[in-house]
Amino acid sequence: MWVITVYEQNDIHMFEFNNQEEANEAFKNMKGCKYLSEVIYYNDFDSEQIEEAYLHAIVS
């Protein structure tokens, strides 16, 4: 799941997307201070997959 968080003067808006392409397209069209995040639920993976995801995580 992908989430865009937009901060405006006194408001915070969050938008959820099922895929990265859809989120990237919406992100380009939004104004204000905005963040695009990927949400990963670790209980959906076994311990080896969690470790691999952690080792390959990209923070930008």
VOPASE-105724 format. One record per atom (N, C-alpha, C, O): residue in one letter; x, y, z. Coordinates in steps of 0.2 Angstrom, whole numbers, plus 2048, in hexadecimal, padded with zeros to 3 digits. Layout:
<pts>
AXYZ;...
</pts>
This chain:
<pts>
M8047FA800;M800800800;M805806800;M80A806803;W80280B7FD;W8068127FC;W8028177FF;W7FC8177FE;V80581C803;V801821806;V804828804;V80A828805;I80082D803;I803833802;I800837808;I7FA837809;T80483B80B;T80283F811;T80484680E;T80984880C;V7FF84B80F;V7FF85280D;V7FE856813;V7F9856816;Y80385A814;Y80285F81A;Y801866817;Y804869812;E7FB869819;E7F9870817;E7F987481D;E7FB871823;Q7F787A81D;Q7F887F823;Q7F587B829;Q7F987B82E;N7EF87A82A;N7ED877830;N7EA87082F;N7E686D833;D7EB86D829;D7E8866828;D7ED861825;D7F3863823;I7EC85B827;I7EF855824;I7EB851820;I7E584F823;H7EC84F81A;H7E884A816;H7ED844814;H7F2845813;M7E983E815;M7ED838813;M7E983580D;M7E383480E;F7EC832808;F7E982F803;F7ED828802;F7F3828802;E7E9823801;E7EB81C801;E7EB81A7F9;E7E681B7F6;F7F08167F7;F7F08137F0;F7F280C7F1;F7F680A7F5;N7F08087EC;N7F28017EC;N7F87FF7E8;N7FB7FA7E9;N7FA8047E4;N8018037E0;N8058097E0;N80280F7E0;Q80B8087DE;Q81080E7DE;Q80E8127D8;Q80F8187D9;E80D8107D2;E80B8147CC;E8068197CE;E80681F7CC;E8008167D0;E7FB81A7D2;E7FC8207D7;E7FA8267D6;A80081E7DC;A8028237E1;A8078287DE;A80682E7E0;N80C8267DA;N81082B7D7;N80D8307D3;N80E8367D3;E80882E7CF;E8048327CB;E8008377CF;E80083D7CD;A7FD8357D4;A7F983A7D8;A7FE83F7DC;A7FD8447DD;F80483C7DE;F8098407E1;F80B8467DD;F80C84B7E0;K80C8457D7;K80E84A7D2;K8098507D2;K80B8567D1;N80384E7D3;N7FE8537D2;N7FC8577D8;N7F885C7D8;M7FF8557DE;M7FD8587E5;M80185D7E6;M80785D7E4;K7FF8627EA;K8028687EC;K8038687F3;K7FF8657F7;G80886C7F6;G80986C7FD;G80F8687FF;G8128657FB;C810867805;C815863808;C81385C808;C80E85B80C;K816858804;K813851803;K81884C804;K81E84D803;Y816846806;Y81A840807;Y81783A804;Y811839805;L81B836801;L8198307FE;L81C82A802;L82282A802;S818825805;S81B820809;S818819807;S812819804;E81C814807;E81A80D806;E81980A80D;E81D80A811;V81380780E;V811804814;V8127FD813;V80F7FA80E;I8167FA817;I8177F2817;I8157EF81D;I8177F1823;Y8117EA81D;Y80E7E7823;Y8137E1824;Y8127DC820;Y8177E1829;Y81C7DC82A;Y8187D582C;Y81B7D082B;N8127D582F;N80F7CF831;N80D7CB82B;N80A7C582B;D80D7CE825;D80C7CB81E;D8117C781C;D8117C3817;F8177C781F;F81D7C481C;F8207BF822;F81F7C0827;D8257BB81F;D8287B7824;D82F7BB826;D8307C0823;S8337B882B;S8387BC82E;S83E7BD828;S8417C2829;E83F7B8824;E8447B981F;E8427BF81A;E8467C3818;Q83C7C0818;Q8397C5814;Q83A7CC817;Q83B7D1814;I8387CC81E;I8397D2822;I8407D4822;I8427DA821;E8457D0823;E84C7D2823;E84E7D481D;E8527D981C;E84C7D1817;E84E7D3810;E84B7DA80F;E84F7DE80C;A8457DB811;A8427E2810;A8467E7814;A8477ED811;Y8477E681A;Y84B7EB81E;Y8527EC81B;Y8547F281B;L8557E7818;L85C7E8816;L85C7EC80F;L8617F080E;H8567EC80C;H8567EF805;H8517F6805;H8507F9800;A84F7F880B;A84B7FE80C;A84F80480A;A85580580B;I84B808806;I84E80F804;I84A814807;I844815807;V84E81980A;V84B81E80E;V84D825809;V853826808;S848828808;S84982E804;S846834806;S84683A804;
</pts>
